[in-house]
Amino acid sequence: YLLSLAIALSVFTGSLYVPENWHLELLYPLVVLVTLPLPDNRPTFDASIAITLLMLVDFGLGKSNLPIQELVFPFVLPVVFVWVSTFAVVKYKDSQLKLLRSTEYLNAMFKFATEGIIISNNKGEIILANPTSALQLGYDDGELIGRKIEQLVPDRFAGNHPSHRKSYYKHPQNRPM
């Protein structure tokens, strides 16, 4: 959070000392992107408001002799870029939060399902097994992970199981065991 404000102040300070044809204000959207890893939208909005205010101050200092029509590029365009960047960052953070919540719900449903659920890869290695499946098969929670699925199949069927598994992976679908 403080890093984004420090960068914004550096860009502002630099813009006061560089020639008019250097448009450091185009770096301001990068400051908004620095807020991307922060968990909340508040720092993104705070940085965007601070940046907009800094651009207004810079504009108000009137270091340019250009007519107002020619100041669209050095002022309005960077402000638009900052707020478009803000919108994109906020949307991205919101989508990541929704993804996290749906993943948490899915994990909870998997963990607390009353049916045993086992997921294996195409090599027959168990990659996920919920606690109910371990309990049903007489294992401790997490003990099934990494084992071959054939270890759970009765001996009389274990020999043919790898070929059944291979044909299943050609046309996978949910099915009870």
RADA-V248272 format. One line per field, one symbol per residue. phi: phi as a letter, one per 40 degrees, with the letter a starting at -180 (. if undefined). psi: psi as a letter, one per 30 degrees, with the letter a starting at -180 (. if undefined). burial: 1 if it has 24 or more other ideal C-beta (glycine too) atoms within 12 Angstrom, else 0. A space follows every 50 residues. Layout:
# RADA-V248272
phi->???
psi->???
burial->???
This chain:
# RADA-V248272
phi->.cccccccccccccccbccdccbccccddccccccdcccbcdcccdcccc cccccccdcccfcbcccdccccccbcccccccccccdccccccccccccc cccccccccccbccccbbbbcccgccbaacdccccccgbcdgcccgcccc cccddcbccccdccccccccbcacacb
psi->eeeeeeeeeeeeeefffllefkiffffefeeefffefkflfeeeeeeeee eeeeeeeeeffhfkglleefgeefdeeeeeeefeeeeeeeeeeeeeeeee eeeeeeeeeeegkfkkkkklaffgkkfkkleeeeeeggllkfffkflkff ffkkeffeefeeeeeeeefeiklkkl.
burial->00011011101100100000000111111111111101000011101111 11011001100000000000100110011011101100110010000000 00000000000000011101000101011110110010000001001010 010000000000001000000000000
